[in-house]
Amino acid sequence: MNSRTIYLTASLVLGLTILAVAHEFWLQPQRFFAAVNDVVSIEIMVGEAFQGDHSEGKKNRIIQFVHIANGSKEDLTPNITNDHYGATNVTLKSPGTHMIAFANTPKFLSMKADSFLLYLQEDGLDNVIAARKKLNEADGQKRSRELYRRCVKTLIQVGDKPDNTFATNTGMPLEIIPAQNPYALKPGQMADFQVLFEQKPLPMALVRYWNRDAANQLHEVQQRSDAQGRVRFSLRAGRNMVSLVQMVPYTGAAQTGIEKPDFPPVDWISYWGSLTFGCK
């Protein structure tokens, strides 16, 4: 069991374990390569080390759940037939690269100071560690008070002709945008990505590249983004994910996507971003 799992399982927050809250969060298509008119299930997943279970969040917390292809955008929220999301069918009606994007409203999270420090260290959030030290909040006494949001995307290739949909900026607070279409690349080639936070390049973010190969073996690489928010990874065949966490001081309702948020006192708000795609 790794350090992340140990400290995340240590606390309860609003009836949920930290383990359930602070895992990776991503969109997982039934398959990344499809044919025109295929119906593909899109699962909203939460887990550790790029494997996990359905995230059964409430439908009324969705801010954006869209299917983008060939210049058109389809709202997928009406496709959810009950009060919770988890898996949604999408019809891929045209050839090219298709994008699914999902964002939701935040939830409140509080942790013991020592557990919060481990979380910050694990996700490379050095700015928050430094700020807490400056405010004398890292002495093991003050609990963290945080809101966390999800901003995630996936790319599916329909047919054998990739297009420019991969570069679509969805307007989410945290964006991971490939510099070139991953489906135009082969295993072993370098793939560049840019991370944007509030539509500006995010430097010094700890970005993870995850891969599950045909044997379901995990490969992970970490890299800090440069001054332009860029990272570069060598692609592997199989399921791939690029992910990161960004955390900033909480300043008010504009950060939540909710007109009149009703939360306990909050110090920080975090944004969990991911992009998934296939490679073969």
C-alpha positions, -999 to +999 in steps of 0.1 A: +000+000+000+015+034-010+017+065+012-012+081-006-036+053+002-025+051+038-031+088+046-063+090+025-079+062+043-072+078+077-101+103+079-138+106+073-154+137+057-192+141+056-195+103+057-170+097+029-135+085+034-107+107+021-098+077-001-130+082-020-125+119-024-089+124-034-083+097-059-078+103-096-110+111-114-114+105-152-136+097-181-132+062-194-148+053-228-159+017-234-132+019-261-110+046-275-111+035-311-146+032-327-165+032-360-191+057-373-225+052-356-210+031-327-227+037-294-200+039-267-205+040-230-186+068-212-179+059-176-171+085-150-144+069-128-127+075-095-098+053-083-061+049-076-033+043-100-056+047-131-080+019-121-112+022-100-149+023-099-179+044-111-182+077-095-219+080-085-221+118-081-254+137-082-267+148-115-276+183-101-239+190-095-230+188-132-218+221-147-208+208-181-211+174-197-207+177-234-199+158-266-178+178-291-172+166-327-169+182-361-176+217-348-208+207-330-216+204-293-241+181-277-253+183-241-251+149-225-268+157-193-303+148-206-290+113-213-286+107-176-319+090-166-316+091-128-303+114-101-267+102-102-242+100-130-219+070-136-221+058-172-237+075-202-241+062-238-228+084-266-236+078-303-205+086-325-223+097-357-193+111-377-157+102-384-129+121-367-118+128-332-145+132-306-142+149-272-163+144-241-158+170-213-172+170-178-171+195-149-190+197-117-196+219-087-173+216-057-176+196-025-163+205+009-133+186+024-116+189+058-085+170+069-061+169+099-031+191+093-007+162+090-029+144+065-034+176+045+004+181+044+009+145+030-018+152+004-001+185-007+033+168-009+020+139-029+005+162-055+034+187-056+014+216-042+044+234-029+027+268-031+001+258-006+027+242+018+047+275+017+015+296+023+005+275+053+039+278+068+038+315+064+004+317+081+016+293+109-011+268+098+013+239+093+020+231+130-004+201+131-032+220+148-054+236+122-075+214+100-076+221+063-109+236+048-111+230+011-135+228-018-126+205-047-138+205-083-134+182-112-125+192-148-120+162-170-119+152-207-115+122-229-107+118-267-121+090-289-110+083-324-137+074-349-123+060-381-088+065-392-086+103-398-078+124-368-090+161-368-086+192-348-112+186-321-085+175-298-074+212-294-109+224-283-107+246-252-139+238-232-136+268-209-132+247-178-111+263-150-084+237-155-076+226-191-051+200-204-047+206-242-025+184-264-002+203-288-009+177-314-036+150-318-025+120-298-042+098-324-018+111-350+011+097-328+025+062-323+039+045-292+074+059-284+067+093-300+068+124-278+035+141-270+033+177-258+005+191-236-002+225-222-019+231-189-041+262-185-056+275-153-082+301-156-072+303-193-035+311-185-005+288-188+002+271-154+039+268-146+055+244-121+025+221-118+032+185-111+017+167-140+013+129-142+013+107-172-004+073-166-005+043-189-022+009-186-009-014-213-025-045-229-015-066-199-030-039-175+004-031-162+008+005-149+034+029-160+036+064-145+058+094-152+058+128-134+070+161-147+067+198-137+052+221-163+075+248-178+069+286-178+043+281-206+025+253-188+039+227-211+049+191-204+062+163-227+058+125-224+068+095-245+036+077-254+029+041-246+004+018-263-028+012-243-050+035-221-034+068-213-042+097-189-026+130-181-036+145-148-028+171-122-042+190-092-042+228-088-050+245-055-054+282-048-068+303-019-106+305-018-118+340-026-156+335-032-185+322-052-170+329-086-146+300-082-174+275-075-197+276-105-226+281-080-245+313-079-251+311-041-228+285-026-236+273+009-204+258+025-187+259+058-158+284+061-132+276+033-095+285+029-086+267-003-102+254-035-086+227-056-092+217-092-086+181-104-080+178-141-074+148-164-074+139-201-077+103-213-070+089-247-059+057-264-027+049-283-018+020-306 
